[in-house]
Structures are given as C-alpha cells and as structure tokens.
Amino acid sequence: MEALIAQLVGGLVGGGVSGKAVKAADLGNIGNLIAGAVGGVGGGALLGPILGAGGMAADGMAAGGIDIAALAGQFVGGGVAGAVVQIVAGLIINKFIKKQ
C-alpha cells in the first residue's frame, strides 16, 4: 500500500512539474495532476522494479519496518512515468482537441 501511495504522489509531482515546464503540454493544474497520477500509478508499477524497488518493499516489510530505498524507487518511477504521460497527453490534447 505504501508503494502505491509513493507512486501516486510521485506521479502527481511529475505531472505538475512537467505541465508547467513544457508549456505546449500544459493542461491546467487539475489536468496536469490527473494525467500525472494516472501515469505515476501505471508507470510506477512498471519502472519501480527496474529502478530497484522490486516486490513492493517486501524485504523491509518482512523485518517489520519500511524499506525507504524501495519507496524512493517507487516515488521516482511514478514521477518519471507521470511526467511522460502528462507531456504526451498534453501535446496530443492541445494539438488535436483544444487548438484546431
């Protein structure tokens, strides 16, 4: 559960920052956050194991604690994926739907 929250928060941060950094992909505050959150949860699950957060922090939970390194990997994976999804969605929406 902690990993999912870390992915969600990472996606929110990644989507918000990328929306303001890439003006052509800006969907407004709420749009950036929604796209980032969707990308963070989906992509964080894919990128987390690659970045070193394998198994939803299983090692730390077995010992009764929280594995900070695993959660940091989930956060970074969610942030990167949230930024990518927000930029792609923002460019597509702004190009074809909003600005014809």
C-alpha positions as CSV (number, residue, x, y, z in Angstrom):
1,M,0.0,0.0,0.0
2,E,2.9,2.3,0.8
3,A,4.3,1.7,-2.7
4,L,1.1,2.6,-4.4
5,I,0.9,5.9,-2.4
6,A,4.5,6.7,-3.3
7,Q,3.7,6.1,-7.0
8,L,0.6,8.3,-6.8
9,V,2.5,11.1,-5.1
10,G,5.4,10.8,-7.5
11,G,3.0,10.9,-10.4
12,L,1.3,14.0,-9.1
13,V,4.6,15.8,-8.6
14,G,5.9,14.7,-12.0
15,G,2.7,15.7,-13.8
16,G,2.5,19.0,-12.1
17,V,6.1,19.9,-12.8
18,S,6.2,18.7,-16.4
19,G,3.0,20.6,-17.2
20,K,4.5,23.8,-16.2
21,A,7.9,23.1,-17.7
22,V,6.6,22.2,-21.1
23,K,4.1,25.0,-22.0
24,A,2.9,23.3,-25.1
25,A,1.8,20.3,-23.0
26,D,0.1,22.3,-20.2
27,L,-3.4,21.0,-19.4
28,G,-4.0,23.3,-16.5
29,N,-3.4,22.4,-12.8
30,I,-6.1,19.8,-12.5
31,G,-5.4,18.2,-15.9
32,N,-1.7,18.0,-15.2
33,L,-2.3,16.3,-11.9
34,I,-4.8,13.8,-13.2
35,A,-2.5,12.8,-16.1
36,G,0.5,12.6,-13.8
37,A,-1.4,10.5,-11.3
38,V,-2.6,8.0,-13.9
39,G,0.9,7.8,-15.3
40,G,2.5,7.6,-11.9
41,V,0.5,4.6,-10.8
42,G,0.6,2.8,-14.1
43,G,4.2,3.5,-14.9
44,G,5.5,3.3,-11.4
45,A,4.4,-0.3,-11.3
46,L,6.5,-0.9,-14.5
47,L,9.5,1.3,-13.7
48,G,9.7,0.5,-9.9
49,P,11.4,-2.9,-10.3
50,I,13.8,-1.5,-12.9
51,L,14.9,1.3,-10.5
52,G,15.4,-1.0,-7.6
53,A,12.1,-1.2,-5.8
54,G,11.4,-4.8,-6.5
55,G,8.5,-6.6,-4.8
56,M,6.6,-3.7,-3.2
57,A,9.1,-3.2,-0.4
58,A,9.0,-6.9,0.6
59,D,12.3,-7.1,2.3
60,G,11.6,-4.2,4.7
61,M,8.1,-5.4,5.5
62,A,9.4,-8.8,6.4
63,A,11.6,-7.2,9.1
64,G,8.7,-5.2,10.4
65,G,9.8,-1.8,9.0
66,I,9.6,0.2,5.9
67,D,12.2,-0.1,3.1
68,I,13.0,3.6,2.4
69,A,15.0,2.7,-0.7
70,A,12.2,0.7,-2.2
71,L,9.7,3.5,-1.6
72,A,12.1,6.1,-3.1
73,G,12.4,3.9,-6.2
74,Q,8.6,3.7,-6.4
75,F,8.4,7.5,-6.0
76,V,11.0,8.2,-8.7
77,G,9.4,5.6,-11.0
78,G,6.0,7.2,-10.5
79,G,7.4,10.7,-11.1
80,V,9.1,9.8,-14.3
81,A,6.1,8.0,-15.7
82,G,3.7,10.7,-14.6
83,A,5.8,13.3,-16.3
84,V,6.0,11.3,-19.6
85,V,2.3,10.5,-19.6
86,Q,1.4,14.2,-18.9
87,I,3.6,15.5,-21.6
88,V,2.3,13.0,-24.2
89,A,-1.3,13.5,-23.2
90,G,-0.9,17.3,-23.1
91,L,0.7,17.5,-26.5
92,I,-2.0,15.3,-28.1
93,I,-4.9,17.1,-26.4
94,N,-3.6,20.6,-27.1
95,K,-2.7,19.7,-30.7
96,F,-5.9,18.0,-31.8
97,I,-8.7,18.9,-29.4
98,K,-8.1,22.3,-27.9
99,K,-6.3,24.2,-30.7
100,Q,-7.6,23.3,-34.1
